[in-house]
Amino acid sequence: MKELIEFIARSLVEKPDAVTVTEEEGGDGSTLLQLAAAPEDMGRIIGKQGRTAKAMRTLLNAKATREEKRASLQILE
């Protein structure tokens, strides 16, 4: 799941080397992915009215469901 979010984010931004995704396991079996990027690229990741971020969360949810897991995405500013 981490690789999916990392691939999508790096494809969107102008500075792909600045993209970092960290993965934390929760006590209830869920996974929290934290996405950070260069400040000037945050608009590209979030998108107009948050549409890009919502699409990334939808894809993450689909992949997690397929693996019978739970996951969430947090975008760090």
OpenMM code with the backbone's topology and positions (N, CA, C; nanometers):
from openmm import Vec3, app, unit

residues = "MET LYS GLU LEU ILE GLU PHE ILE ALA ARG SER LEU VAL GLU LYS PRO ASP ALA VAL THR VAL THR GLU GLU GLU GLY GLY ASP GLY SER THR LEU LEU GLN LEU ALA ALA ALA PRO GLU ASP MET GLY ARG ILE ILE GLY LYS GLN GLY ARG THR ALA LYS ALA MET ARG THR LEU LEU ASN ALA LYS ALA THR ARG GLU GLU LYS ARG ALA SER LEU GLN ILE LEU GLU".split()
positions = [
    Vec3(0.0825, -0.1191, 0.0000),
    Vec3(0.0000, 0.0000, 0.0000),
    Vec3(0.0871, 0.1256, 0.0000),
    Vec3(0.1963, 0.1193, 0.0735),
    Vec3(0.2880, 0.2327, 0.0788),
    Vec3(0.3423, 0.2640, -0.0606),
    Vec3(0.3767, 0.1594, -0.1345),
    Vec3(0.4328, 0.1780, -0.2678),
    Vec3(0.3323, 0.2422, -0.3628),
    Vec3(0.2055, 0.2070, -0.3487),
    Vec3(0.1003, 0.2648, -0.4332),
    Vec3(0.0910, 0.4156, -0.4128),
    Vec3(0.0819, 0.4588, -0.2882),
    Vec3(0.0702, 0.6016, -0.2571),
    Vec3(0.1967, 0.6754, -0.2997),
    Vec3(0.3114, 0.6145, -0.2762),
    Vec3(0.4377, 0.6767, -0.3146),
    Vec3(0.4456, 0.6947, -0.4665),
    Vec3(0.4054, 0.5948, -0.5420),
    Vec3(0.4072, 0.6020, -0.6881),
    Vec3(0.3150, 0.7125, -0.7392),
    Vec3(0.1945, 0.7190, -0.6858),
    Vec3(0.0985, 0.8202, -0.7296),
    Vec3(0.1502, 0.9604, -0.6974),
    Vec3(0.1975, 0.9794, -0.5744),
    Vec3(0.2447, 1.1116, -0.5323),
    Vec3(0.3656, 1.1559, -0.6140),
    Vec3(0.4602, 1.0661, -0.6373),
    Vec3(0.5795, 1.1024, -0.7144),
    Vec3(0.5444, 1.1355, -0.8593),
    Vec3(0.4381, 1.0762, -0.9102),
    Vec3(0.3950, 1.1045, -1.0472),
    Vec3(0.3303, 1.2426, -1.0593),
    Vec3(0.2780, 1.2941, -0.9496),
    Vec3(0.2051, 1.4209, -0.9522),
    Vec3(0.2931, 1.5440, -0.9339),
    Vec3(0.4014, 1.5313, -0.8607),
    Vec3(0.4769, 1.6486, -0.8163),
    Vec3(0.5934, 1.6818, -0.9081),
    Vec3(0.6460, 1.8034, -0.8889),
    Vec3(0.7627, 1.8467, -0.9655),
    Vec3(0.8929, 1.8013, -0.9004),
    Vec3(0.8907, 1.7807, -0.7690),
    Vec3(1.0097, 1.7355, -0.6958),
    Vec3(0.9822, 1.5978, -0.6355),
    Vec3(0.9939, 1.4919, -0.7153),
    Vec3(0.9604, 1.3583, -0.6650),
    Vec3(1.0533, 1.3089, -0.5545),
    Vec3(1.1752, 1.3618, -0.5466),
    Vec3(1.2678, 1.3191, -0.4424),
    Vec3(1.2248, 1.3677, -0.3038),
    Vec3(1.1418, 1.4701, -0.2977),
    Vec3(1.0967, 1.5251, -0.1704),
    Vec3(0.9776, 1.4492, -0.1129),
    Vec3(0.9211, 1.3564, -0.1881),
    Vec3(0.8047, 1.2808, -0.1417),
    Vec3(0.8495, 1.1697, -0.0471),
    Vec3(0.7881, 1.1668, 0.0719),
    Vec3(0.8139, 1.0589, 0.1668),
    Vec3(0.6813, 1.0042, 0.2173),
    Vec3(0.6749, 0.8744, 0.2299),
    Vec3(0.5572, 0.8073, 0.2832),
    Vec3(0.6033, 0.7187, 0.3974),
    Vec3(0.5468, 0.7416, 0.5161),
    Vec3(0.5777, 0.6570, 0.6311),
    Vec3(0.4556, 0.5741, 0.6648),
    Vec3(0.4814, 0.4557, 0.7150),
    Vec3(0.3742, 0.3611, 0.7436),
    Vec3(0.3782, 0.3265, 0.8918),
    Vec3(0.2635, 0.3403, 0.9590),
    Vec3(0.2530, 0.3079, 1.1010),
    Vec3(0.1410, 0.2078, 1.1203),
    Vec3(0.1689, 0.1037, 1.1960),
    Vec3(0.0680, 0.0033, 1.2262),
    Vec3(-0.0056, 0.0447, 1.3537),
    Vec3(-0.1378, 0.0388, 1.3477),
    Vec3(-0.2190, 0.0698, 1.4634),
    Vec3(-0.2421, -0.0538, 1.5482),
    Vec3(-0.2865, -0.0336, 1.6693),
    Vec3(-0.3119, -0.1454, 1.7594),
    Vec3(-0.4289, -0.2321, 1.7171),
    Vec3(-0.5191, -0.1757, 1.6392),
    Vec3(-0.6383, -0.2500, 1.5964),
    Vec3(-0.6202, -0.3153, 1.4597),
    Vec3(-0.4968, -0.3231, 1.4121),
    Vec3(-0.4699, -0.3870, 1.2839),
    Vec3(-0.4802, -0.2942, 1.1644),
    Vec3(-0.5053, -0.1660, 1.1876),
    Vec3(-0.5146, -0.0709, 1.0775),
    Vec3(-0.3758, -0.0133, 1.0473),
    Vec3(-0.3632, 0.0445, 0.9308),
    Vec3(-0.2381, 0.1046, 0.8877),
    Vec3(-0.2609, 0.2519, 0.8580),
    Vec3(-0.1724, 0.3363, 0.9085),
    Vec3(-0.1777, 0.4791, 0.8816),
    Vec3(-0.0587, 0.5145, 0.7931),
    Vec3(-0.0874, 0.5708, 0.6775),
    Vec3(0.0174, 0.6178, 0.5873),
    Vec3(0.0225, 0.7691, 0.5949),
    Vec3(0.1420, 0.8231, 0.6172),
    Vec3(0.1603, 0.9674, 0.6245),
    Vec3(0.2418, 1.0111, 0.5043),
    Vec3(0.1868, 1.1040, 0.4283),
    Vec3(0.2484, 1.1520, 0.3047),
    Vec3(0.2986, 1.2943, 0.3249),
    Vec3(0.4257, 1.3153, 0.2936),
    Vec3(0.4842, 1.4491, 0.3004),
    Vec3(0.5516, 1.4788, 0.1676),
    Vec3(0.5482, 1.6053, 0.1275),
    Vec3(0.6107, 1.6485, 0.0026),
    Vec3(0.6589, 1.7916, 0.0198),
    Vec3(0.7243, 1.8412, -0.0825),
    Vec3(0.7717, 1.9796, -0.0799),
    Vec3(0.6515, 2.0738, -0.0694),
    Vec3(0.6658, 2.1831, 0.0044),
    Vec3(0.5526, 2.2756, 0.0229),
    Vec3(0.4912, 2.3259, -0.1071),
    Vec3(0.5734, 2.3488, -0.2083),
    Vec3(0.5197, 2.4003, -0.3343),
    Vec3(0.4437, 2.2928, -0.4133),
    Vec3(0.4581, 2.1674, -0.3762),
    Vec3(0.3874, 2.0586, -0.4444),
    Vec3(0.2592, 2.0154, -0.3739),
    Vec3(0.2310, 2.0711, -0.2578),
    Vec3(0.1132, 2.0271, -0.1815),
    Vec3(-0.0165, 2.0521, -0.2584),
    Vec3(-0.0223, 2.1588, -0.3338),
    Vec3(-0.1425, 2.1874, -0.4121),
    Vec3(-0.1686, 2.0800, -0.5160),
    Vec3(-0.0646, 2.0252, -0.5740),
    Vec3(-0.0797, 1.9181, -0.6724),
    Vec3(-0.1283, 1.7890, -0.6064),
    Vec3(-0.0824, 1.7623, -0.4857),
    Vec3(-0.1229, 1.6400, -0.4162),
    Vec3(-0.2663, 1.6503, -0.3676),
    Vec3(-0.3023, 1.7653, -0.3146),
    Vec3(-0.4385, 1.7814, -0.2621),
    Vec3(-0.5384, 1.7992, -0.3757),
    Vec3(-0.5043, 1.8768, -0.4758),
    Vec3(-0.5924, 1.8970, -0.5906),
    Vec3(-0.7012, 1.9983, -0.5625),
    Vec3(-0.7770, 2.0304, -0.6662),
    Vec3(-0.8863, 2.1267, -0.6511),
    Vec3(-0.9941, 2.0669, -0.5631),
    Vec3(-1.0264, 2.1398, -0.4580),
    Vec3(-1.1282, 2.0999, -0.3614),
    Vec3(-1.0998, 1.9618, -0.3020),
    Vec3(-0.9727, 1.9220, -0.3001),
    Vec3(-0.9328, 1.7963, -0.2393),
    Vec3(-0.9639, 1.6725, -0.3214),
    Vec3(-0.9899, 1.6908, -0.4490),
    Vec3(-1.0297, 1.5771, -0.5330),
    Vec3(-0.9175, 1.4754, -0.5518),
    Vec3(-0.7954, 1.5222, -0.5695),
    Vec3(-0.6838, 1.4300, -0.5891),
    Vec3(-0.6586, 1.3501, -0.4611),
    Vec3(-0.6608, 1.4176, -0.3472),
    Vec3(-0.6414, 1.3494, -0.2194),
    Vec3(-0.7523, 1.2469, -0.1960),
    Vec3(-0.8739, 1.2828, -0.2293),
    Vec3(-0.9863, 1.1902, -0.2128),
    Vec3(-0.9695, 1.0685, -0.3034),
    Vec3(-0.9229, 1.0894, -0.4254),
    Vec3(-0.9004, 0.9785, -0.5186),
    Vec3(-0.7905, 0.8863, -0.4671),
    Vec3(-0.6850, 0.9441, -0.4107),
    Vec3(-0.5777, 0.8625, -0.3542),
    Vec3(-0.6288, 0.7792, -0.2375),
    Vec3(-0.7127, 0.8387, -0.1551),
    Vec3(-0.7701, 0.7643, -0.0417),
    Vec3(-0.8624, 0.6528, -0.0901),
    Vec3(-0.9358, 0.6776, -0.1972),
    Vec3(-1.0241, 0.5753, -0.2531),
    Vec3(-0.9432, 0.4566, -0.3052),
    Vec3(-0.8357, 0.4848, -0.3774),
    Vec3(-0.7493, 0.3777, -0.4270),
    Vec3(-0.6843, 0.3004, -0.3127),
    Vec3(-0.6409, 0.3719, -0.2103),
    Vec3(-0.5814, 0.3069, -0.0937),
    Vec3(-0.6823, 0.2161, -0.0252),
    Vec3(-0.8040, 0.2659, -0.0114),
    Vec3(-0.9104, 0.1863, 0.0508),
    Vec3(-0.9390, 0.0600, -0.0295),
    Vec3(-0.9414, 0.0721, -0.1615),
    Vec3(-0.9673, -0.0428, -0.2474),
    Vec3(-0.8574, -0.1479, -0.2314),
    Vec3(-0.7323, -0.1038, -0.2298),
    Vec3(-0.6210, -0.1975, -0.2144),
    Vec3(-0.6231, -0.2626, -0.0768),
    Vec3(-0.6517, -0.1849, 0.0269),
    Vec3(-0.6571, -0.2394, 0.1625),
    Vec3(-0.7701, -0.3409, 0.1762),
    Vec3(-0.8847, -0.3103, 0.1181),
    Vec3(-0.9979, -0.4015, 0.1235),
    Vec3(-0.9646, -0.5321, 0.0532),
    Vec3(-0.8961, -0.5223, -0.0577),
    Vec3(-0.8569, -0.6420, -0.1325),
    Vec3(-0.7635, -0.7312, -0.0506),
    Vec3(-0.6806, -0.6681, 0.0335),
    Vec3(-0.5889, -0.7417, 0.1200),
    Vec3(-0.6503, -0.7717, 0.2564),
    Vec3(-0.7786, -0.7418, 0.2718),
    Vec3(-0.8526, -0.7622, 0.3969),
    Vec3(-0.7874, -0.6888, 0.5138),
    Vec3(-0.7526, -0.5633, 0.4890),
    Vec3(-0.6935, -0.4761, 0.5900),
    Vec3(-0.7683, -0.3433, 0.5917),
    Vec3(-0.7291, -0.2590, 0.6861),
    Vec3(-0.7825, -0.1225, 0.6923),
    Vec3(-0.6664, -0.0258, 0.6835),
    Vec3(-0.6849, 0.0814, 0.6096),
    Vec3(-0.5783, 0.1794, 0.5935),
    Vec3(-0.6363, 0.3192, 0.5803),
    Vec3(-0.5570, 0.4178, 0.6212),
    Vec3(-0.5968, 0.5566, 0.6053),
    Vec3(-0.4753, 0.6379, 0.5635),
    Vec3(-0.5015, 0.7494, 0.4988),
    Vec3(-0.3950, 0.8361, 0.4475),
    Vec3(-0.4041, 0.9720, 0.5135),
    Vec3(-0.2913, 1.0166, 0.5650),
    Vec3(-0.2818, 1.1500, 0.6250),
    Vec3(-0.1789, 1.2280, 0.5446),
    Vec3(-0.2182, 1.3460, 0.4976),
    Vec3(-0.1273, 1.4297, 0.4201),
    Vec3(-0.0723, 1.5371, 0.5129),
    Vec3(0.0591, 1.5350, 0.5304),
    Vec3(0.1256, 1.6297, 0.6199),
    Vec3(0.1653, 1.7546, 0.5434),
    Vec3(0.1403, 1.8689, 0.6035),
    Vec3(0.1752, 1.9950, 0.5379),
    Vec3(0.3029, 2.0511, 0.5913),
] * unit.nanometer
topology = app.Topology()
chain = topology.addChain("A")
for resn in residues:
    res = topology.addResidue(resn, chain)
    for name in ("N", "CA", "C"):
        topology.addAtom(name, app.Element.getBySymbol(name[0]), res)
